[in-house]
Amino acid sequence: MAKPAPAKVSVDCPHCGFKQLEYVAAKSTMCRQCGSSYAPSAPKPEAKPKLFAKSEPVAVDTASLFGKFEGLWTRKSNFAVECFECKAKQEVTGTASSTICPACSAHIDLQDYKITTSFSRTIRTQGTVHLTAKGDLSSSSVVCRSALIEGKLRGNLQCSDSATINFNGKIPGRLTAHHVVIERKADVQFFRRLRVGNIEIRGRMTGEIVAESEVAIEKGGSLDGDVTARSISVEKGGLFSGPLIIGQGALTQGELLPIVVPSALAAKSETPPMCAPPLPAAP
């Protein structure tokens, strides 16, 4: 009985593409077209799959992409800045580090500053100032667009937009901002009057506030100090303790808070009010 012939398969030359029959057990062969040697049993490289088919739409999770690159889009978007000298406004791109005022040709810094050590120089920028937990800001004048305070503020900080405070401890420096947020984990005591447009208190704060509009104490927040504002709101679970004046007070910006001992307060409360002398009787 005759033995069956060894099986053959069709193989392609990797050099010229010529097809020829070769034994399945062959380890190497020579192309009959170009004369190149190759291994017919070697697996062919897989073709790279097409990522996107033209006939099939691709679903993209735009929400997750925007959340991942939210900071990048924010930096690249245009925003309006105000000149420090003439107060003229202009729109600049988020990638710019500085610009020139078209009205008075003054230089406007747009850089962000991150303070990680002791810092005492003057800053005037339309960017952001980040005072980290290890930072110590003792500058006499720092003017910025917004700020994040996580370290020691012993100098003067003025924000044209917002200031977020996430710090535990005492702040002897002066802070003014359009909008202030006291974070939930913050427990801060201000030695100077805090002048704001409005303020949200989510954590604990001790000090005096002068607000142009509203003081809002959220659930879990507490405020111990004098308040002068147009309005105040205290959510259920919030706490407010101190004198309250609804209106605007004529207070000197940055004035130190008076130190009053409890005995002095008691003595002051017991002092009878002064009365005007009686008018002389008519003749």
Residue pairs with C-beta under 8 A, 6 or more apart in sequence:
6 23
6 24
6 25
7 23
7 24
8 21
8 22
8 23
8 24
9 21
9 22
9 24
9 40
10 19
10 20
10 21
11 19
11 20
11 21
11 22
11 29
11 40
12 18
12 19
12 44
13 19
13 20
13 31
13 33
13 34
13 36
13 38
14 38
15 31
15 34
15 36
15 38
16 31
16 33
16 34
16 36
18 31
18 32
18 33
18 34
20 29
20 31
20 32
20 33
22 29
22 40
24 41
26 40
26 41
27 39
27 41
28 37
28 38
28 39
28 40
29 37
29 38
29 39
29 40
30 36
30 37
31 37
31 38
52 58
66 73
74 94
75 94
75 95
76 93
76 94
76 95
77 94
78 91
78 92
78 93
78 94
79 91
79 92
79 94
80 89
80 90
80 91
80 92
81 89
81 90
81 91
81 92
81 99
81 108
81 110
81 126
81 145
82 88
82 89
82 126
82 160
83 89
83 90
83 101
83 103
83 104
83 106
83 108
84 106
84 108
84 124
84 143
85 101
85 104
85 106
86 101
86 103
86 104
86 106
88 101
88 102
88 103
88 104
90 99
90 101
90 102
92 99
92 110
96 110
97 109
97 110
97 111
98 107
98 108
98 109
98 110
98 111
99 108
99 110
100 106
100 107
100 108
101 107
101 108
108 126
109 124
109 125
109 126
109 127
110 125
110 126
110 127
111 125
111 127
112 125
112 127
112 128
112 129
112 130
113 123
113 125
113 127
113 128
113 129
113 130
113 144
114 130
114 132
115 129
115 130
115 131
115 132
115 135
115 136
115 137
115 151
116 132
116 134
116 135
117 134
117 135
117 136
118 135
118 136
118 138
119 135
119 136
119 137
119 138
119 139
120 138
120 139
120 155
121 139
122 139
122 140
122 141
122 142
123 129
123 139
123 141
123 142
123 143
123 144
124 141
124 142
124 143
124 144
125 143
125 144
125 145
126 144
126 145
126 160
127 144
127 145
128 144
128 145
128 146
128 147
128 148
129 142
129 144
129 146
129 147
129 148
129 157
130 147
130 148
130 150
131 137
131 147
131 148
131 149
131 150
131 151
131 152
131 153
132 150
132 151
133 150
133 151
133 167
134 151
135 150
135 151
135 152
136 151
136 152
136 154
137 151
137 152
137 153
137 154
137 155
137 157
137 173
138 154
138 155
138 173
139 155
139 156
140 155
140 156
141 155
141 156
141 158
142 155
142 156
142 157
142 158
143 158
143 160
144 157
144 158
144 159
144 160
145 159
145 160
145 161
146 159
146 161
146 162
146 163
146 164
147 157
147 159
147 162
147 163
147 164
147 177
148 163
148 164
148 166
149 157
149 163
149 164
149 165
149 166
149 167
149 171
149 175
150 166
150 167
151 167
152 169
152 171
153 167
153 171
153 172
153 173
153 175
154 171
154 172
154 173
155 173
155 174
156 173
156 174
156 175
156 254
157 163
157 173
157 174
157 175
157 176
158 175
158 176
158 177
159 175
159 176
159 177
159 178
160 177
160 178
161 177
161 178
161 179
162 177
162 178
162 179
162 180
162 181
163 175
163 177
163 179
163 180
163 181
164 180
164 181
164 183
165 180
165 181
165 182
165 183
165 186
165 188
166 183
166 185
166 186
167 186
167 188
168 185
168 186
168 187
168 188
169 187
169 188
169 189
170 188
170 189
170 191
171 188
171 189
171 190
171 191
172 191
172 192
173 192
174 192
174 253
174 254
175 190
175 192
175 194
175 195
176 194
176 195
176 196
176 253
177 196
177 197
178 196
178 197
178 198
179 196
179 197
179 198
179 199
179 200
180 194
180 196
180 198
180 199
180 200
181 199
181 200
181 202
182 188
182 199
182 200
182 201
182 202
182 203
182 204
182 205
182 221
183 202
183 203
184 202
184 203
184 220
184 221
185 203
186 202
186 203
186 204
186 205
187 203
187 204
188 203
188 204
188 205
188 206
188 207
189 205
189 206
189 207
190 205
190 206
190 207
190 208
190 225
190 257
191 207
191 256
191 257
192 207
192 254
192 255
192 256
192 257
193 207
193 208
193 209
193 210
193 251
193 253
193 254
193 255
193 257
194 207
194 208
194 209
194 210
195 210
195 211
195 251
195 253
196 209
196 210
196 211
196 212
197 211
197 212
197 213
198 211
198 212
198 213
198 214
198 215
198 216
199 209
199 211
199 214
199 215
199 216
200 216
200 218
201 215
201 216
201 217
201 218
201 221
201 222
201 223
201 238
202 218
202 220
202 221
203 220
203 221
203 222
204 221
204 222
205 221
205 222
205 223
205 224
205 225
206 223
206 224
206 225
207 225
207 257
208 225
208 226
208 227
208 257
209 215
209 223
209 225
209 226
209 227
209 228
209 229
210 228
210 229
210 248
210 249
210 251
211 227
211 228
211 229
211 230
212 229
212 230
212 248
213 229
213 230
213 231
214 229
214 230
214 231
214 232
214 233
215 223
215 227
215 229
215 231
215 232
215 233
216 232
216 233
216 235
217 223
217 232
217 233
217 234
217 235
217 238
217 239
217 240
218 235
218 238
219 235
219 236
219 237
219 238
220 237
220 238
221 235
221 238
221 239
222 238
222 239
222 240
222 241
223 239
223 240
223 241
223 242
224 241
224 242
225 242
226 242
226 243
226 244
226 245
227 240
227 242
227 243
227 244
227 245
228 245
228 247
228 248
228 249
228 251
229 245
229 246
230 246
230 247
230 248
231 246
232 240
232 244
232 246
234 240
